[in-house]
């Protein structure tokens, strides 16, 4: 009996989690400003816990999950040029990865330098503050 109850609890938790988490949770909806597309990127972490028990005449089960979403970066795309703007603390590897699009652009488009929105503008558009 406890096994069936536990399976039901887990299935219910997973169904609830599926309704909350999606690809739009990690990559937000694109915002277009003129010919520039701005995509917010979000870190998502979650935890799940469940349990069930059975005694002579009683059985029970319960569970829950918790999640946290934190803005991490903004991807800015304009006429094929891309720029990744971090909005949280950066480690050394992240800084190196951030430089790669700029380095590639220097070799692939030396004569074409499109002006992308500055970092603050891109972040403000991707993660507007709610009043």
HUZI-V413156 format. One record per residue. D_LAST is the distance of its C-alpha to the last C-alpha in Angstrom with 1 decimal. Layout:
D_LAST / D_LAST
This chain:
50.0 / 47.6 / 47.4 / 46.5 / 43.8 / 42.4 / 42.4 / 40.5 / 37.8 / 37.4 / 37.3 / 34.7 / 32.5 / 33.0 / 32.2 / 28.9 / 28.1 / 29.1 / 26.6 / 23.7 / 25.0 / 25.9 / 26.4 / 22.9 / 21.6 / 23.3 / 23.1 / 19.9 / 20.2 / 21.4 / 19.5 / 22.0 / 21.7 / 25.1 / 27.7 / 25.4 / 24.2 / 21.5 / 21.6 / 19.3 / 21.6 / 20.7 / 23.0 / 23.6 / 25.7 / 26.9 / 29.7 / 31.9 / 34.3 / 36.8 / 40.1 / 42.8 / 45.9 / 49.0 / 51.5 / 54.7 / 53.1 / 49.4 / 46.9 / 43.2 / 40.4 / 36.8 / 34.2 / 30.6 / 28.4 / 25.4 / 23.3 / 21.0 / 19.2 / 18.5 / 17.8 / 21.1 / 21.7 / 21.2 / 24.3 / 24.8 / 27.7 / 29.2 / 32.7 / 33.9 / 32.6 / 30.3 / 28.2 / 26.6 / 23.8 / 23.3 / 20.1 / 21.8 / 25.1 / 28.0 / 31.5 / 34.7 / 35.1 / 31.5 / 32.2 / 35.5 / 34.0 / 31.4 / 34.3 / 36.2 / 34.6 / 35.1 / 38.7 / 39.4 / 38.0 / 40.4 / 43.4 / 42.5 / 41.1 / 42.6 / 42.7 / 39.4 / 36.3 / 33.2 / 30.3 / 27.3 / 23.7 / 23.3 / 21.7 / 18.5 / 18.0 / 18.9 / 16.6 / 13.5 / 14.7 / 15.5 / 12.6 / 9.5 / 6.5 / 3.8 / 0.0
